């Protein structure tokens, strides 16, 4: 990944985090990593624990940000969520997998929050 792509991704994650907080979610972890991968944001939405994948794009040339979360990525995120829950001892009555699609079009970032995306 290039330095520019890393910077765009980091900016998108900050925008997504601000969006979640403004929507009333309570973040508990950010960029949680293990040998199997990374979870961008984990946040409580009331009693629901949301595992959030953030995808940022400046163009739709290669599809929309949300389209970048393919089946294999969703499967990997489910496994990562199970690992995080086991390692932290966190329990939740309900978990949800969200995608935050961030578009950078030259003006303010546009954030689309897809709850229960997969």
PyMOL CGO cylinders between C-alpha atoms (Angstrom):
from pymol import cmd
from pymol.cgo import CYLINDER

trace = [
    CYLINDER, 0.00, 0.00, 0.00, 1.38, 3.40, -0.94, 0.3, 1, 1, 1, 1, 1, 1,
    CYLINDER, 1.38, 3.40, -0.94, 1.87, 6.21, 1.52, 0.3, 1, 1, 1, 1, 1, 1,
    CYLINDER, 1.87, 6.21, 1.52, -0.86, 8.20, -0.26, 0.3, 1, 1, 1, 1, 1, 1,
    CYLINDER, -0.86, 8.20, -0.26, -3.33, 5.33, 0.06, 0.3, 1, 1, 1, 1, 1, 1,
    CYLINDER, -3.33, 5.33, 0.06, -2.43, 4.94, 3.72, 0.3, 1, 1, 1, 1, 1, 1,
    CYLINDER, -2.43, 4.94, 3.72, -3.04, 8.65, 4.31, 0.3, 1, 1, 1, 1, 1, 1,
    CYLINDER, -3.04, 8.65, 4.31, -6.39, 8.52, 2.49, 0.3, 1, 1, 1, 1, 1, 1,
    CYLINDER, -6.39, 8.52, 2.49, -7.40, 5.44, 4.48, 0.3, 1, 1, 1, 1, 1, 1,
    CYLINDER, -7.40, 5.44, 4.48, -6.39, 7.00, 7.80, 0.3, 1, 1, 1, 1, 1, 1,
    CYLINDER, -6.39, 7.00, 7.80, -8.31, 10.17, 6.97, 0.3, 1, 1, 1, 1, 1, 1,
    CYLINDER, -8.31, 10.17, 6.97, -11.36, 8.13, 6.00, 0.3, 1, 1, 1, 1, 1, 1,
    CYLINDER, -11.36, 8.13, 6.00, -11.22, 6.25, 9.30, 0.3, 1, 1, 1, 1, 1, 1,
    CYLINDER, -11.22, 6.25, 9.30, -11.09, 9.51, 11.25, 0.3, 1, 1, 1, 1, 1, 1,
    CYLINDER, -11.09, 9.51, 11.25, -14.13, 10.78, 9.30, 0.3, 1, 1, 1, 1, 1, 1,
    CYLINDER, -14.13, 10.78, 9.30, -15.97, 7.53, 9.94, 0.3, 1, 1, 1, 1, 1, 1,
    CYLINDER, -15.97, 7.53, 9.94, -15.17, 7.65, 13.65, 0.3, 1, 1, 1, 1, 1, 1,
    CYLINDER, -15.17, 7.65, 13.65, -16.50, 11.22, 13.92, 0.3, 1, 1, 1, 1, 1, 1,
    CYLINDER, -16.50, 11.22, 13.92, -19.64, 10.11, 12.06, 0.3, 1, 1, 1, 1, 1, 1,
    CYLINDER, -19.64, 10.11, 12.06, -20.22, 7.21, 14.46, 0.3, 1, 1, 1, 1, 1, 1,
    CYLINDER, -20.22, 7.21, 14.46, -19.72, 9.37, 17.54, 0.3, 1, 1, 1, 1, 1, 1,
    CYLINDER, -19.72, 9.37, 17.54, -22.10, 12.02, 16.15, 0.3, 1, 1, 1, 1, 1, 1,
    CYLINDER, -22.10, 12.02, 16.15, -24.65, 9.23, 15.59, 0.3, 1, 1, 1, 1, 1, 1,
    CYLINDER, -24.65, 9.23, 15.59, -24.40, 8.25, 19.25, 0.3, 1, 1, 1, 1, 1, 1,
    CYLINDER, -24.40, 8.25, 19.25, -22.19, 5.15, 19.01, 0.3, 1, 1, 1, 1, 1, 1,
    CYLINDER, -22.19, 5.15, 19.01, -19.54, 4.60, 21.69, 0.3, 1, 1, 1, 1, 1, 1,
    CYLINDER, -19.54, 4.60, 21.69, -16.21, 3.41, 20.26, 0.3, 1, 1, 1, 1, 1, 1,
    CYLINDER, -16.21, 3.41, 20.26, -14.33, 0.82, 22.32, 0.3, 1, 1, 1, 1, 1, 1,
    CYLINDER, -14.33, 0.82, 22.32, -11.49, -0.08, 19.95, 0.3, 1, 1, 1, 1, 1, 1,
    CYLINDER, -11.49, -0.08, 19.95, -9.87, 1.26, 16.82, 0.3, 1, 1, 1, 1, 1, 1,
    CYLINDER, -9.87, 1.26, 16.82, -7.49, -0.50, 14.45, 0.3, 1, 1, 1, 1, 1, 1,
    CYLINDER, -7.49, -0.50, 14.45, -7.45, -3.68, 16.52, 0.3, 1, 1, 1, 1, 1, 1,
    CYLINDER, -7.45, -3.68, 16.52, -4.88, -6.01, 15.02, 0.3, 1, 1, 1, 1, 1, 1,
    CYLINDER, -4.88, -6.01, 15.02, -3.89, -9.63, 15.35, 0.3, 1, 1, 1, 1, 1, 1,
    CYLINDER, -3.89, -9.63, 15.35, -2.02, -12.03, 13.09, 0.3, 1, 1, 1, 1, 1, 1,
    CYLINDER, -2.02, -12.03, 13.09, -5.21, -12.73, 11.10, 0.3, 1, 1, 1, 1, 1, 1,
    CYLINDER, -5.21, -12.73, 11.10, -5.97, -9.10, 10.24, 0.3, 1, 1, 1, 1, 1, 1,
    CYLINDER, -5.97, -9.10, 10.24, -7.47, -5.87, 11.51, 0.3, 1, 1, 1, 1, 1, 1,
    CYLINDER, -7.47, -5.87, 11.51, -10.83, -4.50, 12.59, 0.3, 1, 1, 1, 1, 1, 1,
    CYLINDER, -10.83, -4.50, 12.59, -11.13, -0.79, 11.83, 0.3, 1, 1, 1, 1, 1, 1,
    CYLINDER, -11.13, -0.79, 11.83, -13.62, 0.29, 14.52, 0.3, 1, 1, 1, 1, 1, 1,
    CYLINDER, -13.62, 0.29, 14.52, -15.56, -1.53, 17.23, 0.3, 1, 1, 1, 1, 1, 1,
    CYLINDER, -15.56, -1.53, 17.23, -18.35, 0.47, 18.86, 0.3, 1, 1, 1, 1, 1, 1,
    CYLINDER, -18.35, 0.47, 18.86, -21.44, 0.05, 21.00, 0.3, 1, 1, 1, 1, 1, 1,
    CYLINDER, -21.44, 0.05, 21.00, -24.69, 1.13, 19.40, 0.3, 1, 1, 1, 1, 1, 1,
    CYLINDER, -24.69, 1.13, 19.40, -26.85, 0.93, 22.50, 0.3, 1, 1, 1, 1, 1, 1,
    CYLINDER, -26.85, 0.93, 22.50, -26.85, -2.78, 23.43, 0.3, 1, 1, 1, 1, 1, 1,
    CYLINDER, -26.85, -2.78, 23.43, -25.48, -3.83, 20.03, 0.3, 1, 1, 1, 1, 1, 1,
    CYLINDER, -25.48, -3.83, 20.03, -21.76, -4.26, 19.46, 0.3, 1, 1, 1, 1, 1, 1,
    CYLINDER, -21.76, -4.26, 19.46, -20.90, -3.08, 15.95, 0.3, 1, 1, 1, 1, 1, 1,
    CYLINDER, -20.90, -3.08, 15.95, -17.79, -4.25, 14.13, 0.3, 1, 1, 1, 1, 1, 1,
    CYLINDER, -17.79, -4.25, 14.13, -17.14, -1.61, 11.49, 0.3, 1, 1, 1, 1, 1, 1,
    CYLINDER, -17.14, -1.61, 11.49, -15.17, -1.85, 8.28, 0.3, 1, 1, 1, 1, 1, 1,
    CYLINDER, -15.17, -1.85, 8.28, -14.21, 1.51, 6.77, 0.3, 1, 1, 1, 1, 1, 1,
    CYLINDER, -14.21, 1.51, 6.77, -13.62, 1.85, 3.05, 0.3, 1, 1, 1, 1, 1, 1,
    CYLINDER, -13.62, 1.85, 3.05, -12.50, 5.17, 1.60, 0.3, 1, 1, 1, 1, 1, 1,
    CYLINDER, -12.50, 5.17, 1.60, -12.42, 6.15, -2.06, 0.3, 1, 1, 1, 1, 1, 1,
    CYLINDER, -12.42, 6.15, -2.06, -11.75, 9.37, -3.91, 0.3, 1, 1, 1, 1, 1, 1,
    CYLINDER, -11.75, 9.37, -3.91, -13.34, 8.01, -7.11, 0.3, 1, 1, 1, 1, 1, 1,
    CYLINDER, -13.34, 8.01, -7.11, -15.72, 5.21, -8.05, 0.3, 1, 1, 1, 1, 1, 1,
    CYLINDER, -15.72, 5.21, -8.05, -13.40, 4.07, -10.87, 0.3, 1, 1, 1, 1, 1, 1,
    CYLINDER, -13.40, 4.07, -10.87, -12.97, 0.71, -9.16, 0.3, 1, 1, 1, 1, 1, 1,
    CYLINDER, -12.97, 0.71, -9.16, -16.48, 0.56, -7.66, 0.3, 1, 1, 1, 1, 1, 1,
    CYLINDER, -16.48, 0.56, -7.66, -18.04, 2.20, -4.65, 0.3, 1, 1, 1, 1, 1, 1,
    CYLINDER, -18.04, 2.20, -4.65, -16.37, 1.97, -1.25, 0.3, 1, 1, 1, 1, 1, 1,
    CYLINDER, -16.37, 1.97, -1.25, -19.02, -0.45, 0.04, 0.3, 1, 1, 1, 1, 1, 1,
    CYLINDER, -19.02, -0.45, 0.04, -18.53, -2.74, -2.97, 0.3, 1, 1, 1, 1, 1, 1,
    CYLINDER, -18.53, -2.74, -2.97, -14.94, -3.26, -1.85, 0.3, 1, 1, 1, 1, 1, 1,
    CYLINDER, -14.94, -3.26, -1.85, -16.18, -5.43, 1.02, 0.3, 1, 1, 1, 1, 1, 1,
    CYLINDER, -16.18, -5.43, 1.02, -16.44, -8.75, -0.79, 0.3, 1, 1, 1, 1, 1, 1,
    CYLINDER, -16.44, -8.75, -0.79, -17.50, -12.12, 0.65, 0.3, 1, 1, 1, 1, 1, 1,
    CYLINDER, -17.50, -12.12, 0.65, -13.95, -13.12, 1.60, 0.3, 1, 1, 1, 1, 1, 1,
    CYLINDER, -13.95, -13.12, 1.60, -13.46, -9.86, 3.51, 0.3, 1, 1, 1, 1, 1, 1,
    CYLINDER, -13.46, -9.86, 3.51, -16.80, -10.29, 5.31, 0.3, 1, 1, 1, 1, 1, 1,
    CYLINDER, -16.80, -10.29, 5.31, -15.86, -13.86, 6.28, 0.3, 1, 1, 1, 1, 1, 1,
    CYLINDER, -15.86, -13.86, 6.28, -12.48, -12.69, 7.58, 0.3, 1, 1, 1, 1, 1, 1,
    CYLINDER, -12.48, -12.69, 7.58, -14.13, -9.90, 9.61, 0.3, 1, 1, 1, 1, 1, 1,
    CYLINDER, -14.13, -9.90, 9.61, -16.53, -12.37, 11.22, 0.3, 1, 1, 1, 1, 1, 1,
    CYLINDER, -16.53, -12.37, 11.22, -13.58, -14.48, 12.31, 0.3, 1, 1, 1, 1, 1, 1,
    CYLINDER, -13.58, -14.48, 12.31, -11.71, -11.43, 13.60, 0.3, 1, 1, 1, 1, 1, 1,
    CYLINDER, -11.71, -11.43, 13.60, -14.78, -10.35, 15.58, 0.3, 1, 1, 1, 1, 1, 1,
    CYLINDER, -14.78, -10.35, 15.58, -15.03, -13.79, 17.20, 0.3, 1, 1, 1, 1, 1, 1,
    CYLINDER, -15.03, -13.79, 17.20, -11.35, -13.61, 18.09, 0.3, 1, 1, 1, 1, 1, 1,
    CYLINDER, -11.35, -13.61, 18.09, -11.69, -10.10, 19.56, 0.3, 1, 1, 1, 1, 1, 1,
    CYLINDER, -11.69, -10.10, 19.56, -14.67, -11.18, 21.66, 0.3, 1, 1, 1, 1, 1, 1,
    CYLINDER, -14.67, -11.18, 21.66, -12.78, -14.23, 22.95, 0.3, 1, 1, 1, 1, 1, 1,
    CYLINDER, -12.78, -14.23, 22.95, -9.55, -12.34, 23.66, 0.3, 1, 1, 1, 1, 1, 1,
    CYLINDER, -9.55, -12.34, 23.66, -11.22, -9.43, 25.43, 0.3, 1, 1, 1, 1, 1, 1,
    CYLINDER, -11.22, -9.43, 25.43, -13.88, -11.44, 27.24, 0.3, 1, 1, 1, 1, 1, 1,
    CYLINDER, -13.88, -11.44, 27.24, -16.49, -8.99, 25.97, 0.3, 1, 1, 1, 1, 1, 1,
    CYLINDER, -16.49, -8.99, 25.97, -20.04, -10.26, 25.74, 0.3, 1, 1, 1, 1, 1, 1,
    CYLINDER, -20.04, -10.26, 25.74, -22.88, -8.77, 23.76, 0.3, 1, 1, 1, 1, 1, 1,
    CYLINDER, -22.88, -8.77, 23.76, -26.46, -9.91, 23.28, 0.3, 1, 1, 1, 1, 1, 1,
    CYLINDER, -26.46, -9.91, 23.28, -26.19, -8.89, 19.64, 0.3, 1, 1, 1, 1, 1, 1,
    CYLINDER, -26.19, -8.89, 19.64, -23.35, -8.10, 17.25, 0.3, 1, 1, 1, 1, 1, 1,
    CYLINDER, -23.35, -8.10, 17.25, -23.59, -6.38, 13.92, 0.3, 1, 1, 1, 1, 1, 1,
    CYLINDER, -23.59, -6.38, 13.92, -21.24, -5.87, 11.00, 0.3, 1, 1, 1, 1, 1, 1,
    CYLINDER, -21.24, -5.87, 11.00, -21.33, -2.41, 9.48, 0.3, 1, 1, 1, 1, 1, 1,
    CYLINDER, -21.33, -2.41, 9.48, -19.58, -0.79, 6.55, 0.3, 1, 1, 1, 1, 1, 1,
    CYLINDER, -19.58, -0.79, 6.55, -18.74, 2.89, 6.55, 0.3, 1, 1, 1, 1, 1, 1,
    CYLINDER, -18.74, 2.89, 6.55, -18.25, 4.03, 2.98, 0.3, 1, 1, 1, 1, 1, 1,
    CYLINDER, -18.25, 4.03, 2.98, -16.31, 7.29, 2.86, 0.3, 1, 1, 1, 1, 1, 1,
    CYLINDER, -16.31, 7.29, 2.86, -16.18, 9.30, -0.35, 0.3, 1, 1, 1, 1, 1, 1,
    CYLINDER, -16.18, 9.30, -0.35, -13.67, 12.09, -0.80, 0.3, 1, 1, 1, 1, 1, 1,
    CYLINDER, -13.67, 12.09, -0.80, -14.85, 14.30, -3.61, 0.3, 1, 1, 1, 1, 1, 1,
    CYLINDER, -14.85, 14.30, -3.61, -12.95, 17.51, -2.98, 0.3, 1, 1, 1, 1, 1, 1,
    CYLINDER, -12.95, 17.51, -2.98, -15.46, 18.95, -0.50, 0.3, 1, 1, 1, 1, 1, 1,
    CYLINDER, -15.46, 18.95, -0.50, -16.36, 17.60, 2.90, 0.3, 1, 1, 1, 1, 1, 1,
    CYLINDER, -16.36, 17.60, 2.90, -16.09, 13.81, 3.16, 0.3, 1, 1, 1, 1, 1, 1,
    CYLINDER, -16.09, 13.81, 3.16, -19.38, 11.99, 2.59, 0.3, 1, 1, 1, 1, 1, 1,
    CYLINDER, -19.38, 11.99, 2.59, -19.94, 9.08, 4.97, 0.3, 1, 1, 1, 1, 1, 1,
    CYLINDER, -19.94, 9.08, 4.97, -22.54, 6.40, 4.28, 0.3, 1, 1, 1, 1, 1, 1,
    CYLINDER, -22.54, 6.40, 4.28, -23.15, 4.09, 7.25, 0.3, 1, 1, 1, 1, 1, 1,
    CYLINDER, -23.15, 4.09, 7.25, -24.52, 0.72, 6.15, 0.3, 1, 1, 1, 1, 1, 1,
    CYLINDER, -24.52, 0.72, 6.15, -25.73, -1.03, 9.30, 0.3, 1, 1, 1, 1, 1, 1,
    CYLINDER, -25.73, -1.03, 9.30, -25.86, -4.80, 9.17, 0.3, 1, 1, 1, 1, 1, 1,
    CYLINDER, -25.86, -4.80, 9.17, -24.07, -4.83, 5.82, 0.3, 1, 1, 1, 1, 1, 1,
    CYLINDER, -24.07, -4.83, 5.82, -23.32, -8.55, 6.07, 0.3, 1, 1, 1, 1, 1, 1,
]
cmd.load_cgo(trace, "trace")
